[in-house]
Amino acid sequence: METLCGLLGVSRQAHYQHEKKEILQRFENEIILEYVRNLKTRQPKIGARKALLHIAEDLYPKSGITIGRDAFFSLLRENNLLVRRRRKKPKTTDSNHNYKKYPNLIKGFAPTGINQLFVSDLTYIETEEGFVYLFLITDAYSRKIVGFYVGETMEALGAILALNQSIEQITNGSKPIHHSDRGTQYASNEYTKILLNREMPISMTENGNPLENCMAERTNGLVKELIKNVYKTKIEAIFSIPTVIEIYNTERKHGSIGMLTPEQAHRSGIVFENCWKRTAALASV
């Protein structure tokens, strides 16, 4: 070893120091990989950027381990831990009905606090037995899901149960605008009667452009990102989705709200003016 070090022009001590550093780096990488794997058991579709933020906030204070962005991306890529983007699935909206269709009230509107604008939508969750249907109501300011219901049908009752849940958490007598697409569930007499009795302004999309309800569409996608695999049964999905909603609200950080969770943003009352200027501009297209 001494002869080899002499030929390479390095000291024996420097060689062992380099070897020790490589062993330490491999050890730290294994800790980082194990941390990311554990994180993905709770947030299976979490991206590398948000995972790195979790490492900086959680792993570094406990262990002193840190890693650069490029090295982190390379490490995840080498270990097949980067998220693969999936194609969006189709919507399930039937606007061909005789119920009253309301105008779009949120063009250019930018909420400045919670309980000013609720956005609603229906999406579906795949199981090996078929689909279950998830009704979501999101506070557009904080991105918090304030009402939801998951069941085996798309009937208006599911939308009503989600709506009632969202109304129960409204404080200070607020009357948020309720925005949705023109689907039969949201235009039905039973549903709109609740909104009118609560004096909540009713807003609906005016055409098939998804940008008119982009916030609700985005929430649908983010919730689906947290679902690990295709559920085996409908019952499994129905009992699992509430945990997914809790993770979305309390654990998943959002770039659009300053890397806070929706629950943190809902409690803090921080105004994200720049974000809402962009969102309002899209909605007015």
Number of C-alpha atoms within 10 A of each C-alpha: 9 12 10 11 14 11 10 9 9 12 16 14 11 11 14 11 12 11 12 11 12 12 12 12 13 11 12 17 19 13 15 21 17 12 16 21 14 12 16 17 13 18 22 19 21 21 15 18 12 15 18 20 14 16 19 16 11 13 17 13 11 10 10 10 15 16 16 8 13 8 11 19 16 13 18 17 13 10 9 10 20 16 14 9 8 7 6 7 9 8 12 13 16 11 17 9 12 9 15 12 20 17 13 19 15 20 16 16 15 21 22 17 18 24 26 18 24 29 26 29 27 26 23 22 21 17 17 10 12 13 18 20 22 23 24 28 27 26 26 24 26 29 26 24 25 24 24 25 21 26 20 17 13 20 12 18 15 21 25 21 16 21 25 16 16 20 19 10 10 15 10 6 8 14 18 22 20 25 28 24 29 26 21 21 25 26 23 17 13 13 19 20 12 15 19 11 8 14 13 19 16 20 22 23 23 13 12 12 12 15 19 25 22 15 21 27 19 13 23 20 13 15 21 20 20 22 21 14 11 12 19 13 15 21 14 11 22 18 12 14 20 14 13 18 22 14 17 26 23 15 16 22 23 17 12 14 20 13 14 19 21 24 20 18 25 19 10 13 13 16 17 18 13 11 15 20 15 12 20 19 14 15 21 13 10
